[in-house]
Amino acid sequence: MKFKLLLLFSIFFISCYNIATLSIASTENVDFNAKYKNIGLVEGSQRIPWIFFFPLRNPRNIDRAIELTLNENNINYLTNLRIDESFVHFYLFGYTTITVKGAGWRKIEPKFDPLTGEPL
């Protein structure tokens, strides 16, 4: 009985933990003199496959996970974000997921009157 239980735990393994908590993050230049609108809580993730405990890409690429979150939600930067990592392994294959959650901010584009060129 103990051997079967040990075999079950060796075939299937899951872990999840917090990598970082940041106040503000972006992978592009942000003009803080412009006006931005809070669009609420956004979430994005990056998945990295594994084969026999060897990753097929860099497993700790937090910049790529933040960049994917910004692009998926069409935002300029994130505030009060939390970055978590979870690891699932099924005997020979598995994957790591880096999840980014935070408040998204989108730049407000100024609108102009087409006849006069004045800002509205």
C-alpha positions as CSV (number, residue, x, y, z in Angstrom):
1,M,0.0,0.0,0.0
2,K,2.8,2.4,0.9
3,F,4.6,1.7,-2.4
4,K,1.4,2.5,-4.4
5,L,1.0,5.8,-2.6
6,L,4.7,6.7,-3.1
7,L,4.3,5.8,-6.8
8,L,1.2,8.0,-7.2
9,F,3.0,11.0,-5.6
10,S,6.1,10.5,-7.9
11,I,4.0,10.4,-11.0
12,F,1.9,13.5,-10.3
13,F,3.4,16.6,-8.6
14,I,1.9,20.1,-8.2
15,S,3.3,23.2,-6.5
16,C,2.4,26.9,-6.5
17,Y,4.1,29.9,-4.9
18,N,4.5,33.7,-5.1
19,I,7.5,34.9,-7.1
20,A,7.1,38.7,-6.7
21,T,4.8,41.5,-5.6
22,L,5.5,44.8,-7.5
23,S,4.1,48.3,-7.2
24,I,4.3,49.1,-10.9
25,A,5.6,47.3,-14.0
26,S,5.8,47.7,-17.7
27,T,8.0,46.5,-20.5
28,E,7.7,49.6,-22.6
29,N,8.4,53.3,-22.0
30,V,5.5,55.0,-20.2
31,D,4.9,58.8,-20.3
32,F,3.5,59.6,-16.9
33,N,2.6,63.2,-18.0
34,A,-0.2,61.7,-20.1
35,K,-3.6,60.7,-18.7
36,Y,-4.4,57.0,-18.1
37,K,-7.6,55.2,-17.3
38,N,-7.8,52.3,-14.8
39,I,-9.5,49.4,-16.6
40,G,-9.7,47.2,-13.5
41,L,-8.1,43.9,-12.5
42,V,-6.4,42.0,-15.4
43,E,-4.7,38.7,-15.6
44,G,-2.3,37.0,-18.0
45,S,0.0,34.0,-18.0
46,Q,2.9,32.3,-19.7
47,R,3.2,28.5,-19.9
48,I,6.6,26.8,-20.2
49,P,6.6,23.0,-21.1
50,W,9.0,20.6,-19.4
51,I,10.3,17.2,-20.5
52,F,11.8,15.0,-17.7
53,F,12.5,18.0,-15.4
54,F,14.2,20.0,-18.2
55,P,12.4,23.2,-19.4
56,L,12.1,23.9,-23.1
57,R,12.4,27.7,-22.5
58,N,13.7,29.9,-19.8
59,P,11.4,29.1,-16.8
60,R,12.0,32.3,-14.9
61,N,11.3,34.9,-17.6
62,I,9.0,37.3,-15.7
63,D,9.4,40.0,-18.3
64,R,7.8,37.8,-21.0
65,A,4.8,37.1,-18.7
66,I,4.3,40.8,-18.0
67,E,4.7,41.6,-21.7
68,L,2.1,39.0,-22.7
69,T,-0.3,40.4,-20.1
70,L,0.1,43.9,-21.4
71,N,-0.4,42.9,-25.0
72,E,-3.4,40.6,-24.3
73,N,-5.3,43.3,-22.4
74,N,-4.1,46.2,-24.6
75,I,-2.8,48.2,-21.6
76,N,0.3,50.4,-21.1
77,Y,1.3,49.4,-17.5
78,L,0.3,47.5,-14.4
79,T,0.1,48.5,-10.8
80,N,-0.2,46.5,-7.6
81,L,0.7,43.3,-9.4
82,R,1.3,39.8,-8.0
83,I,3.4,37.2,-9.9
84,D,2.8,33.6,-9.1
85,E,4.4,30.4,-10.4
86,S,2.8,27.0,-10.5
87,F,4.4,23.8,-11.5
88,V,2.6,20.6,-12.6
89,H,4.5,17.5,-13.5
90,F,3.0,14.2,-14.9
91,Y,5.8,11.6,-14.8
92,L,7.8,12.6,-17.9
93,F,6.1,15.7,-19.0
94,G,5.0,18.9,-17.2
95,Y,4.6,22.6,-17.4
96,T,5.3,25.8,-15.4
97,T,2.8,28.6,-15.5
98,I,3.7,32.2,-14.6
99,T,0.6,34.2,-13.8
100,V,0.5,38.0,-13.5
101,K,-2.4,39.7,-11.8
102,G,-2.8,43.5,-11.3
103,A,-4.6,46.7,-12.1
104,G,-4.3,47.6,-15.7
105,W,-3.9,51.2,-17.0
106,R,-4.6,52.3,-20.6
107,K,-3.6,55.7,-22.1
108,I,-6.4,58.0,-22.9
109,E,-5.9,59.3,-26.4
110,P,-6.9,63.0,-26.8
111,K,-9.8,63.7,-29.2
112,F,-9.7,66.7,-31.5
113,D,-12.4,68.6,-33.3
114,P,-11.9,67.8,-37.1
115,L,-13.0,71.3,-38.2
116,T,-10.9,73.4,-35.8
117,G,-8.2,71.0,-34.6
118,E,-8.9,72.0,-31.0
119,P,-9.0,69.4,-28.2
120,L,-12.5,68.4,-27.1
